[in-house]
């Protein structure tokens, strides 16, 4: 007779500490089988066999397996479609319940609805929880119940609503005996899934308190080690957002505000789902007539625009999967406003390259740069790459690292002249946004 178990489905919450769904599963009275699925619906869309995100996930999942194996348990790892994997698991085990944490991306919502339908048809209860953010969906709204569209009042309400229960730590240490005891099981290799793992040093997940204390003063200077680089760990849940907020409350309010921006963009994606379907938040911005010059776009992607700060950012992204946040704003503004290329092209390129890619934040950042988003920079705010360089990389240290030839004859001339590009952008935007539209 098969033993009855609870399945805890790990997704973007790859840790064994302060984990909401896992905690509740371990409190269920059933032995818990943790499961991770390399979802082919997602992996099949990736065209780079060396995609660092897959390597990061694989490395992290392998570490979790080893940690559980040391306790006589294991993390079961599958490669396939979740619906098919769970159908097979229901034959392997007598599943008493399924536990998982919320995911807010459009594909994830469709996937989870299908899994809920499957388990409902099998008469198996499903329990889901908030874990990826502090406040989700419609938990922080205006007094009249409508959604915020501007960050500052949202952040004030967010802080007003914050209390100890919001940041509760789910302590699993005394509950590890409730994991299902089993012999180690193999997991698919990167090669078996069509990927290759090249040696790559991922950012540390540990919180550097001294860096966070200096965050406000240093965060805008890309040559400095002034940002936490924790975004990839937040993206895949290798650290707890609640734990990070608990730490930042006493360390730096500017850093805390960046974490609130993360909640804000996830709220926007939930409340205004059209932004996740390729639409402008401000729908009138879909009237803009983009130039969409493919040659110019490829030069932007390759870091060959003739604007050193832009090229440095793009080369850093291509080489490491990371780009400093200040430079993300500069490169995004340049694509949309200097080159008049649709922000969706840039959003898609970042989605392919960023190790910390998160749809809500990536979309929010790109629409901010284009002027089409909630609480966005006004369309007539056009970053001057030269002034941005003078202000944030005055000694050209960041540029020198990534564009060492920038002062040599081999470096390309600017792809477009700044003053001309600025005027052209203002003309195109104002024509698209005139009241008749």
Secondary structure in CASP SS format (residue, H / E / C, confidence):
PFRMAT SS
TARGET T0000
AUTHOR 0000-0000-0000
METHOD secondary structure of the structure
MODEL  1
X C 1.00
X C 1.00
X C 1.00
X E 1.00
X E 1.00
X E 1.00
X E 1.00
X E 1.00
X E 1.00
X E 1.00
X C 1.00
X C 1.00
X C 1.00
X C 1.00
X C 1.00
X C 1.00
X C 1.00
X C 1.00
X C 1.00
X H 1.00
X H 1.00
X H 1.00
X H 1.00
X H 1.00
X H 1.00
X H 1.00
X C 1.00
X C 1.00
X C 1.00
X C 1.00
X E 1.00
X E 1.00
X E 1.00
X E 1.00
X E 1.00
X E 1.00
X E 1.00
X E 1.00
X E 1.00
X H 1.00
X H 1.00
X H 1.00
X H 1.00
X C 1.00
X C 1.00
X C 1.00
X C 1.00
X C 1.00
X C 1.00
X C 1.00
X C 1.00
X H 1.00
X H 1.00
X H 1.00
X H 1.00
X H 1.00
X H 1.00
X H 1.00
X H 1.00
X H 1.00
X H 1.00
X H 1.00
X H 1.00
X H 1.00
X H 1.00
X H 1.00
X H 1.00
X H 1.00
X H 1.00
X C 1.00
X C 1.00
X C 1.00
X C 1.00
X C 1.00
X E 1.00
X E 1.00
X E 1.00
X E 1.00
X E 1.00
X E 1.00
X C 1.00
X H 1.00
X H 1.00
X H 1.00
X H 1.00
X H 1.00
X H 1.00
X H 1.00
X H 1.00
X H 1.00
X H 1.00
X H 1.00
X C 1.00
X E 1.00
X E 1.00
X E 1.00
X E 1.00
X E 1.00
X E 1.00
X E 1.00
X E 1.00
X C 1.00
X C 1.00
X C 1.00
X C 1.00
X H 1.00
X H 1.00
X H 1.00
X H 1.00
X H 1.00
X H 1.00
X H 1.00
X H 1.00
X H 1.00
X H 1.00
X H 1.00
X H 1.00
X H 1.00
X H 1.00
X H 1.00
X H 1.00
X C 1.00
X C 1.00
X C 1.00
X E 1.00
X E 1.00
X E 1.00
X E 1.00
X E 1.00
X C 1.00
X C 1.00
X C 1.00
X C 1.00
X C 1.00
X C 1.00
X C 1.00
X C 1.00
X C 1.00
X C 1.00
X C 1.00
X C 1.00
X C 1.00
X C 1.00
X C 1.00
X C 1.00
X C 1.00
X C 1.00
X C 1.00
X C 1.00
X C 1.00
X H 1.00
X H 1.00
X H 1.00
X H 1.00
X H 1.00
X H 1.00
X H 1.00
X H 1.00
X H 1.00
X H 1.00
X H 1.00
X C 1.00
X C 1.00
X H 1.00
X H 1.00
X H 1.00
X H 1.00
X C 1.00
X C 1.00
X C 1.00
X C 1.00
X C 1.00
X H 1.00
X H 1.00
X H 1.00
X H 1.00
X H 1.00
X H 1.00
X E 1.00
X C 1.00
X C 1.00
X C 1.00
X C 1.00
X C 1.00
X C 1.00
X C 1.00
X C 1.00
X C 1.00
X C 1.00
X C 1.00
X H 1.00
X H 1.00
X H 1.00
X C 1.00
X C 1.00
X C 1.00
X C 1.00
X C 1.00
X C 1.00
X C 1.00
X C 1.00
X C 1.00
X C 1.00
X C 1.00
X C 1.00
X C 1.00
X C 1.00
X C 1.00
X H 1.00
X H 1.00
X H 1.00
X H 1.00
X H 1.00
X C 1.00
X H 1.00
X H 1.00
X H 1.00
X H 1.00
X C 1.00
X C 1.00
X C 1.00
X C 1.00
X C 1.00
X C 1.00
X C 1.00
X C 1.00
X C 1.00
X C 1.00
X C 1.00
X C 1.00
X H 1.00
X H 1.00
X H 1.00
X H 1.00
X H 1.00
X H 1.00
X C 1.00
X C 1.00
X C 1.00
X C 1.00
X H 1.00
X H 1.00
X H 1.00
X H 1.00
X H 1.00
X H 1.00
X H 1.00
X H 1.00
X H 1.00
X C 1.00
X C 1.00
X C 1.00
X H 1.00
X H 1.00
X H 1.00
X H 1.00
X H 1.00
X H 1.00
X H 1.00
X H 1.00
X H 1.00
X H 1.00
X H 1.00
X H 1.00
X H 1.00
X H 1.00
X H 1.00
X H 1.00
X H 1.00
X H 1.00
X H 1.00
X C 1.00
X H 1.00
X H 1.00
X H 1.00
X H 1.00
X H 1.00
X C 1.00
X C 1.00
X C 1.00
X C 1.00
X C 1.00
X H 1.00
X H 1.00
X H 1.00
X H 1.00
X H 1.00
X C 1.00
X C 1.00
X C 1.00
X C 1.00
X C 1.00
X C 1.00
X H 1.00
X H 1.00
X H 1.00
X H 1.00
X H 1.00
X H 1.00
X H 1.00
X H 1.00
X H 1.00
X C 1.00
X C 1.00
X C 1.00
X C 1.00
X C 1.00
X H 1.00
X H 1.00
X H 1.00
X H 1.00
X H 1.00
X H 1.00
X H 1.00
X H 1.00
X H 1.00
X H 1.00
X H 1.00
X H 1.00
X H 1.00
X C 1.00
X C 1.00
X C 1.00
X C 1.00
X H 1.00
X H 1.00
X H 1.00
X H 1.00
X H 1.00
X H 1.00
X H 1.00
X H 1.00
X H 1.00
X H 1.00
X H 1.00
X H 1.00
X H 1.00
X H 1.00
X C 1.00
X C 1.00
X C 1.00
X C 1.00
X H 1.00
X H 1.00
X H 1.00
X H 1.00
X H 1.00
X H 1.00
X H 1.00
X H 1.00
X H 1.00
X H 1.00
X H 1.00
X C 1.00
X C 1.00
X C 1.00
X C 1.00
X C 1.00
X H 1.00
X H 1.00
X H 1.00
X H 1.00
X H 1.00
X H 1.00
X H 1.00
X H 1.00
X H 1.00
X H 1.00
X H 1.00
X H 1.00
X C 1.00
X C 1.00
X C 1.00
X C 1.00
X C 1.00
X C 1.00
X C 1.00
X C 1.00
X C 1.00
X C 1.00
X C 1.00
X C 1.00
X C 1.00
X C 1.00
X H 1.00
X H 1.00
X H 1.00
X H 1.00
X H 1.00
X H 1.00
X H 1.00
X H 1.00
X C 1.00
X C 1.00
X C 1.00
X C 1.00
X H 1.00
X H 1.00
X H 1.00
X H 1.00
X H 1.00
X H 1.00
X C 1.00
X C 1.00
X C 1.00
X C 1.00
X C 1.00
X C 1.00
X C 1.00
X C 1.00
X C 1.00
X C 1.00
X C 1.00
X C 1.00
X C 1.00
X C 1.00
X C 1.00
X H 1.00
X H 1.00
X H 1.00
X H 1.00
X H 1.00
X H 1.00
X H 1.00
X H 1.00
X H 1.00
X H 1.00
X H 1.00
X H 1.00
X H 1.00
X H 1.00
X H 1.00
X C 1.00
X C 1.00
X C 1.00
X C 1.00
X C 1.00
END
